[in-house]
Amino acid sequence: MEWFLSLSPLILYPLIFFGKIIEVSMATVRLVLITKGEKFKGSVIGFFEVVIWVIITATVLVDITEDPLKVVIVSLAFAFGNYLGSFIEGKIGLGTVKVEAIIKKAHGKRVSIALREMGLGVTAVDAYGKDDRKEVLHMHIPRKKIDKTVKLLRSFQEDVMITINDIRPVVGGHGIIRK
C-alpha cells in the first residue's frame, strides 16, 4: 500500500477517480442483480466491489486534511459511477417486465400475431373504452425487448396506451419459465 500512496498526484488522482467509478458502477449492477434474483452473481460482484472500496477508502483517508482534493475526486467519481452503473444496467437489460397495452379492438388480433412472431407470449382480454371496443394485451417480456415491443405496438396504433412495470416472475409463462 505504501508504494500506491507514494505515487505522484498526477497518477494517484486518476486512479482514485476511475477506481471509484468502477466500484460504484459495480454496486449499481450488483443491486439490480440481487433484486432480480441473481444472488450468486451479485455476491461475486460484491466481493470485487468491496476490495476496490477498501483500497480507495484507505488511500483517500491517508492525509485527508492535507489533501482535501481527494474528497472532491471521490465525490465526483461517485456521481459518475452512479450514472455509468445505471447506463450499463440499462444496456444489459436484466430481468423481465410486464407490458400492458390497451389497443383498439380492430388492431388486436394483428398486433397479437405480430408480437407472437417476435417470440413473445401475449394474453388478450376484451375491454370497453369510453368510445369503442378495446383489447388489453398482457405480456411478460425481457427488458431488452422493451423498445422493439413499444415500436411494434405504435406501428399499429400511434396513440396506444402502454404501461410497463418491473416484475420478478416466479414460475411459468411463455419463454420465462423459472425452475
C-alpha positions in Angstrom: 0.0 0.0 0.0 2.9 2.3 0.7 4.0 2.3 -3.0 0.5 3.2 -4.0 0.4 6.2 -1.7 3.8 7.3 -2.9 2.6 7.8 -6.4 2.5 11.2 -7.9 -0.8 13.0 -7.6 -1.0 13.1 -11.4 -1.2 9.3 -11.3 -2.9 8.8 -7.9 -5.9 11.1 -8.5 -6.9 9.5 -11.8 -6.6 6.0 -10.2 -8.8 7.1 -7.3 -11.3 8.7 -9.8 -11.6 5.7 -12.2 -11.4 3.2 -9.4 -14.3 4.8 -7.6 -16.3 5.0 -10.8 -15.8 1.2 -11.4 -16.6 0.4 -7.8 -19.9 2.4 -7.8 -20.9 1.1 -11.2 -20.4 -2.4 -9.9 -22.5 -1.6 -6.8 -25.4 -0.5 -9.1 -25.3 -3.6 -11.2 -24.9 -5.8 -8.1 -28.0 -4.3 -6.5 -30.0 -4.9 -9.7 -28.8 -8.5 -10.0 -29.8 -9.3 -6.4 -33.2 -7.7 -6.7 -33.8 -9.7 -9.9 -33.0 -13.0 -8.1 -29.4 -13.4 -9.3 -27.9 -13.7 -5.8 -24.7 -15.6 -6.7 -23.7 -13.2 -9.5 -24.5 -10.2 -7.2 -22.3 -11.7 -4.5 -19.4 -12.3 -6.8 -19.5 -8.7 -8.0 -19.9 -7.6 -4.4 -16.6 -9.2 -3.4 -14.6 -7.3 -6.0 -16.6 -4.1 -5.3 -15.6 -4.2 -1.6 -11.9 -4.9 -2.5 -11.9 -1.8 -4.6 -13.8 0.2 -2.0 -11.3 -0.7 0.8 -8.3 0.3 -1.3 -9.8 3.6 -2.4 -11.1 4.5 1.0 -7.8 3.7 2.7 -6.0 5.8 0.1 -8.3 8.8 0.4 -8.3 8.8 4.2 -4.5 8.9 4.5 -3.5 12.6 5.0 -7.1 13.7 4.1 -6.7 17.0 5.9 -3.6 17.9 4.0 -5.1 16.8 0.7 -8.8 17.6 0.7 -8.9 17.3 -3.2 -9.2 13.5 -2.7 -12.6 14.1 -1.2 -13.7 16.1 -4.2 -12.3 13.5 -6.6 -14.1 10.6 -4.8 -17.4 12.6 -4.7 -17.3 13.4 -8.4 -16.4 9.8 -9.2 -19.3 8.6 -7.0 -21.7 10.7 -9.1 -20.2 9.5 -12.4 -20.2 5.9 -11.1 -24.0 6.1 -10.4 -24.7 7.4 -13.9 -22.4 4.8 -15.6 -23.8 2.0 -13.5 -27.3 2.9 -14.4 -26.3 3.2 -18.1 -24.6 -0.2 -18.0 -27.6 -1.8 -16.3 -29.9 -0.4 -18.9 -27.8 -1.8 -21.7 -27.6 -5.2 -20.0 -31.4 -5.2 -19.6 -31.6 -7.6 -16.7 -34.9 -9.1 -15.8 -38.4 -9.2 -17.0 -41.1 -6.5 -17.3 -44.9 -6.7 -17.6 -46.2 -4.7 -20.5 -49.9 -3.9 -20.7 -51.1 -2.3 -23.9 -54.7 -1.0 -24.5 -55.3 -1.0 -28.2 -58.4 -0.7 -30.4 -60.2 -3.9 -30.9 -59.8 -3.6 -34.7 -56.0 -4.0 -34.3 -56.0 -6.5 -31.5 -55.7 -9.8 -33.5 -53.0 -8.5 -35.9 -51.0 -7.0 -33.1 -51.1 -10.2 -31.1 -49.9 -12.2 -34.1 -47.0 -9.8 -34.7 -46.0 -9.9 -31.1 -46.0 -13.7 -31.1 -43.9 -13.7 -34.3 -41.4 -11.7 -32.2 -41.3 -14.7 -29.8 -43.4 -13.0 -27.1 -46.3 -14.5 -25.2 -49.4 -12.4 -25.3 -52.7 -12.7 -23.4 -55.5 -10.6 -25.0 -58.6 -9.6 -23.0 -61.7 -7.9 -24.4 -62.4 -4.5 -22.9 -64.6 -1.4 -23.3 -63.2 2.1 -23.6 -65.0 5.4 -23.5 -66.0 5.4 -27.1 -65.3 1.9 -28.5 -64.2 -1.6 -28.0 -60.6 -2.2 -26.9 -58.3 -5.1 -26.4 -55.9 -5.3 -23.4 -52.7 -7.1 -24.2 -50.7 -8.6 -21.3 -47.1 -9.6 -21.9 -44.2 -10.5 -19.7 -41.1 -9.8 -21.8 -37.3 -9.5 -21.3 -36.3 -5.8 -20.6 -34.0 -6.0 -23.6 -37.1 -6.2 -25.8 -39.0 -3.1 -24.5 -38.0 -0.8 -27.3 -38.8 -3.2 -30.1 -42.2 -4.1 -28.4 -43.2 -0.4 -28.0 -42.2 0.4 -31.6 -44.2 -2.5 -32.9 -47.3 -1.5 -30.8 -47.1 2.1 -32.0 -46.7 0.9 -35.6 -50.3 -0.4 -35.4 -51.7 2.5 -33.3 -49.8 5.7 -32.6 -51.9 6.5 -29.5 -51.8 3.1 -27.9 -51.9 3.1 -24.1 -48.8 1.3 -22.8 -47.7 0.7 -19.2 -44.5 -1.1 -18.2 -43.8 -2.5 -14.7 -40.7 -4.3 -13.4 -41.6 -7.7 -12.2 -40.0 -10.8 -10.9 -41.7 -13.9 -12.4 -41.8 -16.9 -10.1 -42.8 -19.7 -12.4 -44.5 -20.3 -15.7 -45.2 -18.2 -18.8 -44.1 -18.3 -22.4 -40.3 -18.0 -22.6 -39.8 -17.0 -18.9 -40.1 -20.3 -17.0 -38.1 -20.3 -13.9 -37.0 -23.6 -12.3 
